[in-house]
């Protein structure tokens, strides 16, 4: 009976140790996941720190002409010129029917005068 009792006791101890080992493996995996997440946070923090350092460096430099601002100013000038041109064109088109009518009257009078002198 002692052998059976000792065997059962050893089996119990073995099962207990196996259970502890499995729990330790699970804890190791959880800790590894936590470390992975912390490393990702640290990498993000480093990247953000680098970006902030670049922004700070750019902010402390003397301001110069911005190529974007220069391009936008040139575009705004062209848009203003286009607006002025369109306004002039609209005025000319608005006067066109009257100008055509006057020209038609003048041409018609000239034609009538030329025809009358021929006869």
C-alpha positions as a Python dict, from the first residue, in 0.01 Angstrom:
ca = {
    (1, 'X'): (0, 0, 0),
    (2, 'X'): (283, 233, 68),
    (3, 'X'): (404, 200, -286),
    (4, 'X'): (58, 285, -413),
    (5, 'X'): (28, 571, -170),
    (6, 'X'): (374, 700, -263),
    (7, 'X'): (298, 656, -633),
    (8, 'X'): (-32, 844, -595),
    (9, 'X'): (142, 1112, -394),
    (10, 'X'): (414, 1145, -659),
    (11, 'X'): (150, 1157, -932),
    (12, 'X'): (-30, 1429, -736),
    (13, 'X'): (294, 1625, -699),
    (14, 'X'): (367, 1576, -1071),
    (15, 'X'): (18, 1698, -1166),
    (16, 'X'): (56, 1996, -933),
    (17, 'X'): (397, 2083, -1080),
    (18, 'X'): (260, 2044, -1433),
    (19, 'X'): (-28, 2279, -1346),
    (20, 'X'): (216, 2531, -1195),
    (21, 'X'): (438, 2508, -1504),
    (22, 'X'): (137, 2570, -1732),
    (23, 'X'): (32, 2869, -1522),
    (24, 'X'): (389, 3001, -1537),
    (25, 'X'): (383, 2965, -1916),
    (26, 'X'): (53, 3156, -1931),
    (27, 'X'): (197, 3427, -1705),
    (28, 'X'): (511, 3444, -1920),
    (29, 'X'): (293, 3489, -2230),
    (30, 'X'): (89, 3763, -2060),
    (31, 'X'): (409, 3937, -1952),
    (32, 'X'): (549, 3908, -2305),
    (33, 'X'): (230, 4065, -2445),
    (34, 'X'): (255, 4347, -2189),
    (35, 'X'): (622, 4402, -2284),
    (36, 'X'): (531, 4407, -2654),
    (37, 'X'): (260, 4665, -2591),
    (38, 'X'): (495, 4877, -2377),
    (39, 'X'): (764, 4861, -2647),
    (40, 'X'): (509, 4976, -2905),
    (41, 'X'): (414, 5267, -2678),
    (42, 'X'): (780, 5357, -2631),
    (43, 'X'): (838, 5352, -3009),
    (44, 'X'): (535, 5574, -3061),
    (45, 'X'): (660, 5808, -2789),
    (46, 'X'): (1006, 5823, -2950),
    (47, 'X'): (858, 5896, -3293),
    (48, 'X'): (638, 6171, -3151),
    (49, 'X'): (934, 6317, -2962),
    (50, 'X'): (1135, 6326, -3285),
    (51, 'X'): (848, 6497, -3469),
    (52, 'X'): (811, 6752, -3189),
    (53, 'X'): (1185, 6818, -3197),
    (54, 'X'): (1164, 6880, -3573),
    (55, 'X'): (867, 7114, -3526),
    (56, 'X'): (1051, 7300, -3251),
    (57, 'X'): (1357, 7327, -3473),
    (58, 'X'): (1148, 7465, -3758),
    (59, 'X'): (971, 7707, -3524),
    (60, 'X'): (1297, 7852, -3395),
    (61, 'X'): (1441, 7917, -3742),
    (62, 'X'): (1409, 8258, -3902),
    (63, 'X'): (1106, 8270, -4120),
    (64, 'X'): (1170, 8299, -4489),
    (65, 'X'): (943, 8322, -4787),
    (66, 'X'): (721, 8020, -4804),
    (67, 'X'): (706, 7864, -5151),
    (68, 'X'): (343, 7780, -5084),
    (69, 'X'): (261, 8140, -4987),
    (70, 'X'): (443, 8272, -5296),
    (71, 'X'): (253, 8031, -5522),
    (72, 'X'): (-80, 8119, -5359),
    (73, 'X'): (-11, 8492, -5399),
    (74, 'X'): (71, 8443, -5768),
    (75, 'X'): (-248, 8242, -5811),
    (76, 'X'): (-453, 8511, -5634),
    (77, 'X'): (-303, 8776, -5865),
    (78, 'X'): (-398, 8571, -6172),
    (79, 'X'): (-751, 8517, -6039),
    (80, 'X'): (-790, 8893, -5980),
    (81, 'X'): (-667, 8962, -6335),
    (82, 'X'): (-908, 8704, -6474),
    (83, 'X'): (-1191, 8871, -6279),
    (84, 'X'): (-1101, 9212, -6422),
    (85, 'X'): (-1084, 9066, -6774),
    (86, 'X'): (-1420, 8895, -6733),
    (87, 'X'): (-1577, 9217, -6604),
    (88, 'X'): (-1447, 9406, -6910),
    (89, 'X'): (-1566, 9130, -7141),
    (90, 'X'): (-1912, 9128, -6985),
    (91, 'X'): (-1936, 9507, -7035),
    (92, 'X'): (-1835, 9470, -7401),
    (93, 'X'): (-2083, 9187, -7459),
    (94, 'X'): (-2357, 9389, -7289),
    (95, 'X'): (-2291, 9677, -7529),
    (96, 'X'): (-2261, 9449, -7831),
    (97, 'X'): (-2627, 9444, -7944),
    (98, 'X'): (-2646, 9823, -7943),
    (99, 'X'): (-2308, 9855, -8119),
    (100, 'X'): (-2414, 9599, -8382),
    (101, 'X'): (-2743, 9785, -8429),
    (102, 'X'): (-2561, 10118, -8479),
    (103, 'X'): (-2315, 9959, -8720),
    (104, 'X'): (-2603, 9796, -8910),
    (105, 'X'): (-2784, 10131, -8933),
    (106, 'X'): (-2467, 10304, -9054),
    (107, 'X'): (-2399, 10031, -9310),
    (108, 'X'): (-2761, 10036, -9426),
    (109, 'X'): (-2756, 10419, -9465),
    (110, 'X'): (-2424, 10398, -9652),
    (111, 'X'): (-2566, 10128, -9882),
    (112, 'X'): (-2888, 10326, -9940),
    (113, 'X'): (-2686, 10637, -10013),
    (114, 'X'): (-2460, 10449, -10253),
    (115, 'X'): (-2758, 10287, -10425),
    (116, 'X'): (-2945, 10619, -10453),
    (117, 'X'): (-2650, 10793, -10613),
    (118, 'X'): (-2616, 10516, -10870),
    (119, 'X'): (-2973, 10561, -10989),
}
